[in-house]
Amino acid sequence: MEFFGQLVARGRDVLNRCLSGFACRPAPPGILAAAAFTRFKQTSRMDDLEQCITLYRDALELHPPGHPSRSASLNKLAETVRTRFKQTGRMEDLEESIVLSRDALNLCPHEHPDRSTCVDNLANGLLIQFMQAGRMEDLEQSITLLRDALDLRPPGHPDRSASLNSLAVAMNTLFQQTGQMEDLEESIVLHRDALDLRPPGHPLRSTSFNNLAGAVQTRFDQTGRMEDLEQSITLLRDALELHPPGHPHRSGSLSNLAAAVQTRFEQAGRMEDLEESIVLHRDALELRPPGHLDRSTSFNNLANAVWSRFEQTGRMEDLEESIALHRDALELCPPGHPHRSSSLNNLAVAVSTRFEQTGRMEDLEEAIALHRDALELHPPGHPDRSASLSNLGEAMQTCFEQIVRIEDLEEAIVLYRDALELRPPGHPDRSSSLNNLAVAVRTRFKQTGQMEDLEESIVLHHDALRLLPPGHPDRSEFLSNLGRAMRTRFAKTGRMDDLEESLHYYEEGADHVFSNTLMRLSVAVRWAALARSQRHVSTVKAYRLALSLLESWLVISPTVQMQHKILSGKNGYQTLASDAASYAIEIGDVAQAVEMLEQGRALIWSQLRGFRTPIEQLREVNKGLADRFLTTSRELESLATSSESKPTTSIAQDSATGASQKLVDEMYARKRRLASRLEGIVAEIRTTSGFGDFLRARRFSVLQEAAVEGPVIIISHSKYRSDALIVLHDRPPVSVELDSDFDHDGPSLVVELKTALQKAQTEPKACDVGIEGVLESLWNRVVSRVVEKLNELGIEKQTRIWWCPTSFLSALPFHAAGPIPVVDRRKKYLLDDYISSYTPTLTALINARESKPGIRRHDIGLPQLLVVALPDNGLLEVENEVRAIQENRDFVKCLVREQATREAVIGKFRDHQWVHFACHGQLNPEEPFLHAFRLYGKDRLTLLDIIQSNLPNVEFAFLSACHSAGQTFGGAREEVLHLAAAMQFSGFRSVIGTMWAMTDIDGPFIGEEFYKRMFAEEGSPELGFKRSARALRGTVRRLRKKRGMTVERWVNLIHIGA
């Protein structure tokens, strides 16, 4: 680069002296200009291009009319001015370029050796002008000129490949306007001929690879033939190989390959293609630093790819990054820039998508304004006008759905019809226009009741669907839309064939494996809702598929934190399992209801437990296969429990963001590779004799093992109905229907409880009154019915029972329901009659009881107890609590104050079977995986830390800390994410925790009383950790009798697990 700079500088100085009248030997300005142009191509610096144009103007002055080199100077100046137009979008540059090219052509008669070059340059200028203004005469004249140029470059001519290439590009452009396949086929033939003339080693071979790939991909867009797309990707990979790191055209090759691989993702739905596309786009962007001519294009491309990932995963960070990238792209496309309209459109789509997620009207209003700005840049005749019309139509229809102004819907329909007129039969986007118009017309029918609108909608939907090949990724959405139209007509006419047809389209859409999982899930939910409303035979099938798709959609995201954010979104899938179960109960299949609840709840815990599936029996049969499963599962668990970096919102301004986003990309790619590997291993395991059900959803016959030591009561809550399902070890499950208003009132009890607890410090009496009201409602409306049924079933009092509430109800204290009416008017609660425990799921309880192969069993009654204690000004009684525990036994190990660091606590876990925390607990409403125990200094033991600990030798944990079994309810209400559940997952079989803030003064009494009861039964055949539920019940009953005791304090403690 230094050589070019010195050459241009010295030559420019000499030229200035000559033009000023000095006696000198003139330096050739054309050579200097060529040097500046070469440097511009390497650096993309606009000052190089400006200097080049100035030098070519100087050269033209030295070649006045009549000079034999004037045509060449005109041509060169035309080319560089046209290049400047491509960077700035100034139409005067394009117009000047065309004028200069015409002047050059007029100086080159038919026999002139430069005529073909002049013809070629003018044709390229006219082609660009067509792309800006959409005047077909420009395109037609360009093609005519390019054919003339090709005639002037017969076989053997050194520039024949260039003419073939230019004509091929123009024919592809013509095809995009007319939809005539012969134009596209001619383009492909011309590109192949050009490639044949550019053998290995030719400097333009990579260009031919790229151009032929583009034409073949266009044919794929028309025919859906995957071999065309595969050929395109192969050609683009060949082009990239010719552009190694450091090559000035490498960024373009990366970008082209990324686009093609993304297209393959859109067809086949393989996440590895989308992940590769994002990586390639990021690599291209890195090679286009600030000031690079194509930086805005890279911003746009990467933004679109990341947006596609959002569409798959629902991860809001991807959508926010997409919007930030589009804003950065738009800043680089000021008014007049040729790419401004596409940037406006892309940003509008992304912002509109965010509106759909958040409901913020300012996003919708911005999207509409952006679409209108884009449409103004696409006047009648512009090749992209139909896209702008369609996009604005979608935004206006969305606006109508929000504020129900009929004029917005009418405008949307007009825009859709205008777009459809510009997409005649054969146009690649005609099916999309038909679908959009069909949806809008059906929406108008709902407002006006005009049957002609509904009939037109159905016809349009059929036409749109016919244009989609069976493997098209939009087919599920189109099938769903047609299903909705048929459902609408069924609702109007009651014709059963319309109902059957609607259900058929829903089922086909939900089963369409080439469409994205999230779309299929939404279709399956619609199918289930319609089938249920008609008590159709396909209802259970629809629910089953929806639950399976929910699992598949969730595990696309690599980390549990990402998965939780997805489940917390406003997607309406939090109640899917309960809704499905409620239907199974309706039809009398309670066992299937239990299976559905187990499959569709606590999905994150279920996934993590799958990674820790015991494989000892498999190892006896096939050690190698067992080891492969174990290794891959550990890698997946490590990835799932890793922390997610938080990107910033300004992509261009924060250099750290690129690295952060790349880390996320790598997580997705690694998740996909590991998941694919594990899927193959599991499939192999299932072919092994005796392992056919390995990692499949558990049947009820397996799940009822959870009730081997006492019944498990699942409280199922749905908008359709609420029931208590009693799971028994040796009998079919029993359903107890709750009152019809509990569907609505159940969540209200949670609100009442929360309101009461807020008064615990300032108004303790009011707090107690509120909690007592909740306990009484639980008894009257739920628990009394369950107890009555338990009596009928012969379940004796003073035995153990387990509660498994769903949804919001998991925040309610079922164990303390009451008071129970008694003859002597004493206050009696459920805990007086039964020993209650809780479990997040049946599987969690089964796992807590399972023996652990290879783990030594310590003498019963002689556990090693670790006490983690952090006394401070807010926990003045912690030291007394520790002393009370130590008085019971001398094998208690304490980590107090500065000893209780995160590292020390995690390290000591493995050496102790029991652990007791006496410290602060804290909730993180936004990030439940950051719920934590506060340790020494700023150390925290988070829920995520606990999950990452695999503690096979532990048994029991007492979490004497605030909120240790409490959770927030931001959206993922079926996931049961609290510290106690994490302790159980990490290996503790029995855990005691607190549902809300714990009162410090109760710590010493509870500690002394509880461990006295635990150690008093050393001779009992019952394992030590299993005594904890009974010991806690006895402790709480004593605590309740203390003078001045409040309800809020004794209800707080609960037992979880075995």
Buried (B, 14 or more C-beta within 10 A) or exposed (E): EEEBEEBBEEBBEBBEBBEEEEEEEEBBBBBBBBBBBBBBBEBBBBEBBBBBBBBBBBBBEBBEEEEEBBBBBBBBBBBBBBBBBBBBBBBEBBBBBBBBBBBBBEBBEEEBEBBBBBBBBBBBBBBBBBBBBBBEEBBBBBBBBBBBBBEBBEEEBEBBBBBBBBBBBBBBBBBBBBBEEEBBBBBBBBBBBBBEBBEEEBEBBBBBBBBBBBBBBBBBBBEBEEEBBBBBBBBBBBBBEBBEEEBEBBBBBBBBBBBBBBBBBBBBBBBBBBBBBBBBBBBBBEBBEEEBBBBBBBBBBBBBBBBBBBBBBBBBBBBBBBBBBBBBBBEBBEEEBBBBBBBBBBBBBBBBBBBEBBEEEEBBBBBBBBBBBBBEBBEEEBBBBBBBBBBBBBBBBBBBEEEEEEEBBBBBBBBBBBBBEBBEEEBBBBBBBBBBBBBBBBBBBEEEEEEEBBBBBBBBBBBBBEBBEEBBBBBBBBBBBBBBBBBBBBBEEEEEEBBBBBBBBBBBBBBBEBBBBBBBBBBBBBBBBBBBEBEBEBBBBBBBBBBBBBBEBBBBBBBBBBBBBBBBBEBEBBBBBBBBBBBBBBEEBBBBBBBBBBBBBBBBBBBBBBBBBEBEEBBEBBEEBBEBBBEBBEBBBEBBBBEBBEBBEEBBEBEEBBEBBBEBBBBBBBBBBBBBBBEEBBEBBEEBEEBEEBBEBBBBEBBBBBBEBBBBBBBBBBEBBBBBBBBBEEEEBBBBEBEEEBBEBBBBBBEBBBEBBEBBEEEBEBBBEBBBBBBEBBBEBBBBBBBEBBEEEEBEEEEBBBBBBBBBBBBBBBBBBBBBEEEEEEEBBBBBBBBBBBBBBBBBBBBBBEEBEEEEEEEBBEBBBBBBBBBEEEBEBBBBBBEBBBEBBEEBEBBBBEBBBBEBBBEBBEEBBBBBBBBBBBBBEEBBBBBBBBBBEEBBBBBBBBBBBEBEBBBBBBBBBBBBBBBBBBBBBBBBBBBBBBBBBBBBBBBBBBBBBBBBEBBBBBBBBBBBBBBBBEEEEEBBBBBBBBBBBBBBBBBBEEEEBBBBBBBBBBBBBB
